[in-house]
Amino acid sequence: MTFSIVARSDDGETWGVAVASKFLAVGSAVPAAVAGVGAIATQAAANVAYKGEALAHLDEGATADVALQRLLDDDEGREHRQVGIVDLDGNAATHTGGECYDWAGGVTGAGYAIQGNILTGPEVVDAMRDAFEASSGQPLESRLLAAMQAGDSAGGDRRGRQSAALLVVRDGAGYDGNDDIAVDLRVDDHATPLAELARLLDLNELYLTASTDEEKVEIDDALGEEISRLVQAAGHPDLPAWTGSENYEMRVASDFTWIDRRVLGILRGGAA
């Protein structure tokens, strides 16, 4: 009832899971990941206990293959399960139990495991593999989404669409650098969940991703005066108040010595 991809970035710093299904809130059941440890997707007759158990095995040094085998050895329902795991080093493993509903299967490659059940056919996972491999060099979240979109275009879940989710972790990537969650987005019930997930990913990048050096514009005296006029015209006393109100803390310096180029454009456009 689900198709997913579990992967590690080529530079070995990021892990993630993307999933879609004709199932309510699939993101609440399928994905789990911890930076510096690995990632897992559990689906079909999902055993949600697999998430904590697999990550514990990986954290203790087990490879993806070993962690997967331990899960299956301890589970009498293994033939109803589907699982994908990627470990610290990018080793990948996938399992499709013999009792999973057709079409069901998976593939693995360097740094990724792709799997799905109740799909229109094997062309779904093949399209996901091709899209992921073709997007090398892009951020992992973009690659995962591209793979999901390719699988959806190839047929996806043969029952239809309902929900999707994207979880990506990297050390220090969370809000204000205080955890490892780079992306944690869920579309729980939607006619076109992957399109909505793509829209949310764009917003996540704007609001919850720190500006790069290239995106930073130094606030000199002239720009500072312009910004003051703009934020006051928008009904705020100063830049700190506007930044907090609009949730741009990741895009404006804490000492207000620079502002993100896009955020400055938004401020100028809002005033216009």
N, C-alpha and C positions, 0 to 999 in steps of 0.2 A: 504493500500500500504506500510505498515510499521510495524515493531515490535520493541518494546522498553522495557527497564526496568528502573525504577526510584527507588533509594534506599538510605538508610542511613546506615552508618557503625554501627556495634554492640556497639562500644564504644561511639556513639553519637557525634563524632567529625567531620565526613565527610559525604557529600551528593553527589550524582552523578546521571547521566543519560547516558545510552548507547542506540544506535538506529541503525538500518540498514533498507535499503529499495531499491526497484527498482525505484529510484527517484534521480535526480541529486542533489547533495549537501544537503542531508537530514539534516546534522548538522546545516545548516543555518536556518532551520525552527522549528525543533522539541524541542531541549533541552534548559533548563534554570535552573540555580541553584545559590544560594547565601549561603555561609557558615553561620551557626547560624540561618538560616531562613527556608530553605527547597529546594525542587527541583520539576520540572514539565516537562512532555513531552506532547506536543499537536500534534495530527496527524490525519489521515484520511483526511477529509476536514479541514486541520489544521487552527485554528484561532490563529495566532501568537500573537494577543493581549492578549491571555490568559496568556502568560508568565509573562509579567509585572504585570498584574492584580492579578494573583494567588500569586506571590511573595509578592505583597503589602498586600494582605489579610493575608498571613501567617506572615508577619512581624508585623502586627497589633494584632497578637495573635490567629487568626482563626486556627482551626484544619484543617487537610487535607479534611475531609468530608465537613466541613462548607465552606471552600474556593472553593471546587469543586461545591457545590450547588449554591453558589453565581455566579460562572461563567455561569452555565447552566441556571439559572433563567434569566440572562440578555441577553441570546443569542437565537434568533429565529432559528438559524441553529444547535441547540444542537443535533438533531437526526443524523446529518452528522459528528459529532465530536467524537474523541476518545481522552481520557485524562488520565494521571496517575500523582498522586501527592503524595509526602511524606513530612511531616512537621518536625518541630524542634525536636519533641519527637519521631519520627519514626512512627507515625500514617500514614497509607496509604489508598488511595482511588483511584478507577479507574472507568471510564465511557466509555461505548460503545453505541453510538446512534443506534437506530433501523434501520437507513438508511445506515449504514456502509456496505461496500461490504463484502460478505462472503469469507472465514470464518473470523469472527471477534468476539473478546471477550477478557477477561482479568481475572487476578486473583490477590489477594493481600495476604500478609502475614506479619509477624513481620518485619517491616522496609522496605518493598518493595511493588511496584505495577508493574505488568507486563501486557502488552496489545499489541494486533496486529490486523491488518485487511488485507484482501486479502491474507490470509495465506493458507497453504496446509491443515490445520486443527487444532483442539485444542491441538494436540500433540506438537505443537511448544511452546505454553506458558507453557504446563506441563513440557517439557524438560528444559525450562529456569528456572522455579521454582525449579526443582530438583537440577539443577546445582548450582544455587545460594545458596540454603540451604546447599548443601554438601560442599561448599567452606568456611564455617564459619571460621573466624580466619585469613584469608588472607586479604591483602589490598583491599579496596573497588574497586579500578580500576580493579584489577585482577578478582574479583568476578563478576563484571559487564561484563567484556569481556568473562569470562567463560560461563555466562548465554547466551550471544548472540551467541557464537559459538555452544552451545548446541541447541539453537533454530534453527540456520542455518542448522545444521546437521539433525535436525528433519523435515526439509522441508522449513522453513522460508517463505519468500514472494513467493507466487506461480507464480509470473511473472518473477522471476529471481533476480539477484543481480546487484547493481550499486554503492551504497554509504553507508557509515557508519560513526559514530561519537561517541566520548567519552568525557564527561565533568564531572570533579570531582573537588569539592571545599572543602577547609579546611582552617581555620583561619591561616594566615601567611605562607601558603604553596606555594605561588607564587614565581616568580623569585626574588631572593635576599630577600625574605620574605616580599615583599611590596604589595601583594594582596592575595586573597584567592584561586587562580586558581592553583590547583595541576596538573591537566591534562586538556588540551583543544585540542583535536586532531580530524581532519576531513579527511576522504577519500572521495573526491567528485565524482569521476568517475573512477571505477576500476572493472576489471573482478572478482576479489576476494577481496572485500573491507574489510572483517573482518580479513583475513590473513594479509593484508597490515596494518590494524589498530593495530594488534598485534605486527608487526615489529616496527611501530612507537612508540608504548607504551614502548618497550624495549629501544629505543633511548631516549625517554622522561625521563625514569628512570636514564639513564646515564648522560644526559646533563643538565636536569632541576630539578633534585632531589638532595638535599644536602647529603653528605656522612654521614653515621652513625659513631659513635665512633669506632666501630669494623672495619670499612673500612679505618680508618685513619692510615697512617704510618708516624711516626715522622721523620723529615728530620734532621739527625745528620750530622756531618762533612763529614763522608765517603759517605753517601748517597747524600749529597749536591754536592760533587765533581763529583760523577757519573752522577747525573742529569745534571750538567753543561756540561759535555762532551756530553751527549746524545742530549740535546737541541741544542747545537752548531753544532753537526753533522747533525741535522735536519734543520740547516740554521737559527737558532734564537740566539740572543745574550745571553739570559738568560731565566730562568723559567717563570718570569712574561710575557715575550713576547710570549713564546710558549703557555702558558695557555690562553692568550687572543686570539691568533691566532686560536687555536683549540677549543675555547668555553668551556673550562673546569673550568670556574670560580666557579661553584658549587661544584667542586671536588678537589680543591686545596685551602689551607688556604690563606686568604687575606694577611697575613704576611709571607706566604710561610714557615711556620714551620711544615706543614704536607702535604702529598699528598695522594690521594685516592689510595688504593691498585690496583684497576683495571686500573686506569689511569697510574699508574707507570708501570704496565704490558704492556699497550699500548705503552708507551714511549719506553720501552725496546724492544718491538717487532718491533716497527718502525725503530729503529736503526739497528736491526738485518737484 
